[in-house]
Amino acid sequence: MSSRELVVLGTASQVPTRHRNHNGYVLLWDGHGILFDPGEGTQRQMLRAGVSAHDLTRICVTHFHGDHSLGLAGVVQRINLDRVPHTVTAHYPASGEHFFERLRYATAYRETARLRPQPVCGTGELTGAGASGGLPPAPGEAPPPFKLFAHRLSHPVDAYGYRLTEPDSRRMLPARLEARGIRGPDISRLKRDGELRGVRLEEVSEPRPGQSFAFVMDTRMCDGVLALARGCDLLVIEATFLDEEAALAEEYGHLTAGQAGRAAAEAGVRSLVLTHFSQRYADASLFARQARRAGFEGELTVAEDLMRVPVPKRA
């Protein structure tokens, strides 16, 4: 099983259907688990998908419409019921602080876990030393091996998309290491110091580009869509309407399948996941056709509930 994959919990938009639960997506990334937009039924979908509360390290809410957030109450209570030992950080639009607090304390329960709210106040980095308003890790907890960014989107209520970016690194080349007599713990020392016994790191390694992931929900086409998607290995994006309903999509602050495909093509996305489908459509294959017709030629997935989508291997 891939250590980097998207677990799809729900793919409906405003109204769930017999086959599509409300929104919910978990990105598993090297021991971290980021839950995006927990709509109603998320806790049960996690059970069906084999994702536990202990897998979650962050929760990211794009906006406070019910199909993206009403499952938050159950998830928070499950984190406490299961006594998750590590801190779980929650990101959400700062303007929806009152909604977050109402959902967090929707009913009585015993608080046993550390839930750390970190509301999003504007476009920028949410993690790391350079984060605007970012909080340091809790004592004894290492910082995440990635940076998380938020970017404002265009919807009738305050909404943000999220982007995870892994820093570039270097891939060690075993044959070159062996030829220079560098083995065992010396490899770690070379990576840390950049030089060891006259051997420079660049001589025994090659660049290893970091991977990236973006999550774009409920929005009209705007600068934020392309900023989040640019160069992504895996993009999850709403495609609520087919192109024939473009005027309706614009009115209600959504994308069509063609707009999503065109944005992914312009941004150079490698793997595209379409989701958040209106209940009016029975044939999901139409979304893929319109995304292709708009120019997207990469790997394309029309999301289904409980599907797992691996992050593509490095180029």
N, C-alpha and C positions, 0 to 999 in steps of 0.2 A: 504494500500500500504506500502511495506517495506521502511524503511528510509535508507536502505543500499541495493542498487541494481545497476546492470549494465544495461545501455540503449544502445542497439546496433544500430548504425546509418547506418553503411555500412560494407560489408563483402567481397568485391571483392579484388583482388590483383592488378596487373598492369593495367588491362583493365576491366572497369565495364561491367555488362551485363544487360539484360532487367529486371532482378530480384535482382541484387546485385549492390548497390552503391559503390563508393570508400570508403575507410576506414573512420571510425569515431566511437568513443565509449565514453560514458559519465558515470563515476562512481559517483553515488549519495551516499553520506556518511554523515549522520547526519547534514544536512544543508550545506554541502560542495559539490561542483560539479567539478569534474576533467575531462576535455575533452582531450582524447588521440587521436593523429594522425588525425587531421581534413583534410581529402582528399576533392577533388572536390565534391560539392553538400552538404557539411555538414550543411550549414545554413538552407537549405530547409528540410533536414532530421530531424534536430532539431525541426522544426515547426511541421512536421508530427508526431514526437514522443512526442510532448508536453513538450519539454525542451526549456527554454528561456535563453536568454543571461544573465539574472539576476541570473540564477541558477549556473553560472560558477564562480568558484573562482581560478581555475588553468587550465593551458593548458600545456600538456606534449607532445612534439614531439620526437619520437624515432630517426628519421633521416630525411634527406631532399631529399627523392625521392618523386616525384609528388603525387603518390597515398596516401601518408601519410601527405602531407603538403600544397598542392595547395589550400585547402579550408581555410587556415589560414587567408588570406587577407579578405575574406568576414566575417569571424567570428569576427576579430578584429574591422572591421568597424561597425558590428552590435552591439558590446559591446559599442561603442561610440555613435551610433545612438540612442540606448536605454538608454543612460546615466546611465550605471550601477554604483551604488554609492560606491561600495567597490573596493578595489584593486584586480586586476586579475594578478596573477604571471604566467609567461611563462617560462617553462624549455625546453631546446633544446641543442643539441651538440654545444659546443663553437666553434668548427671548422666550423660550418655552420652559424656563426653570419651574414655574408653578405647575405645569403639566407633569414634569418629571417628579416633583415632590408628591403630587397627588397619586401618581402611579406607584411610586416607591412605597408609600404608606397607605395604599388603598384599603387594606384590612390589617387587623392585628396579627403580629407574628413575633417570634423571638429572634432578635438580631444576634447572629453569631459570627458573621463574616465581615470582611472589610470591603465595602463598596465605596470607591473614591470618585465622586463627581468631578468632572473636568469639562464644564460647558464651553462650547465653541463661540467665540466672540467675533470672529472674522476670519478671513482667508489667511492661512499660514500653517506653520508646523505645530503639531500637538505633542510631540515626543522629543526627547533629547535635550541637550544643554542649550540648544539654540531656540527652543520652543518659546513662542510668545505666550506668557502666562502658564507655561508648562510646569508641572509638579515633579519633583525628584522621585525616584523609586522609594518604596517603603524600606525601612531598615532590613538588611539581609536579602533584598530582592534586586537582582541584576536588571539593568535597563534593557529594553527590547533590542533585538539585533536588526532593527529596521527603524525607519522614520515614518511617522504617520502625519499626513497633511489633510487639511480641510479646505474646500473652496465653495464659495457661495454659488447657488444655483438660482433659477428663475421659476418660482412657483407661487401660488396665491398666499402661502404662508412662508415664514422664514425657513429655508432649506439649504442643506450643505451636502456636497458629495465628499467622499474620502479617497485618499490615495496612499498606499503603502509602498515605500521605496527602500530597497536594500542597498547599502553602500557598495561601491565597486571594491573588489579585492584582487588577490592574485592566486592563481592555481599553481601549486608546486609540481615540478616535473621530475618524477622519480629517477629517470635515467641520468639526468644532469646532477641531481643530488648525489647519486651513487658514485658518479665519475669524480666528484670532488670530495668524496669521503665524508659526506654529511648525513648522519643517521640519527634515529631516535630523538632524544630531547634536544639535540642540536638543531633540528628542523624548527622547533618552536622558538628557540632563541634567535635563529636567523629571521624568522617572520616578525618577531618582536623588535629586534634591533636594526634590521635592514642590512647587516653585514656581519660576517663571522669568519675569522681566520683568513681575511683577504677575499672572501667570496661575497659578492653583492647579491641581494635578493633578486634583482632583475636578471641575473645570469642563470638562475635555476628555476624560474617561474615565468608565467605569462599572465597578462591581464585577464581578470574574470569579472565581466560586467554583472552588476547587481540586477536582481529581478524586480518587477513592479506589478502592482495590482491596483485597479480602480473600481470604485463602486458609485454608480450614478443612478439615482432614483428621481422620481417626480420633478421634472423640469422641462421648460421649453428649451429650444436650442439657444445657447448662450456661450459666452467666452469660457465659463467654468467647465462646460462639457469637454471641450478640446484640451483645456489646461490639465484636467484630471486624466484624460485618456492618452495623452501624448506618449508614444513609444511603449505603451503598456504590454506586458506579456499576457495578462488576462484582464479583460474589461467586462464587468457585469453592468448592464445598462437596461433601463426600462424601455419597453416598446409597447406602450399601452394600446395604441391604435394602429390600424393599417393606414396606408397613405391616403386612401379615399376619404378619411376622416381628419385630414390635416387641419382644417379650420376648427374642428371640435377640440383637437389636441392643443392647439394654440390657446383657445379660450380657457381651457381648464389647466393649462400649464403642464403639458405632457409631450412626449416624443412619439413619432410614428416609427414603424419598422424601418422605413427607408431613411429617415433622418438618423436613426441609430446606426444603420449600416454605413451611411455616408460619413458620419462623424468618426467611426472606427477606421474607415479607409483613410481619411485625411490625417488622422492621428498616428497611423502606422501601427495599429494594434495587431498583435499576433493571434490572439484567441479571443473570440467574442461570445458572450453569453447574453441572449435576449431573454427578458422576463417581464413580470408585472403586466399580464395580459388582461384586457377587458373581458368580462364574462360574455360579451355579445358575440365573441368569435369561437367557433367550434373547431376550426381547422388551423392548428398551430403552424402547419407547414407553410402557410401563406406568409408568415412573418419572415421566415428564412428566405423565401423567394424575393421578397421586396428588399431585404438587406443586401442580397447578392446583386439585385438589379441596380442598387444604388452604388455599387462599386467595391464592396468588401470581398476580398479574395482569400482571407486567412481562414483559420479554423473557426467554425461557426456552430454554436449549440443553441437550440431552442429549449429552454429550461423546462424540466418536469420536476414535480415534487419528489424528494428523496434521491435525486440524482447526485452523483459525485463527479466533479470536473477537475482533473489535475491541472496544476499550473504547468504550462509547457516547459520542456527541458530547455536549458540555456542554448541560445543560438550558437 
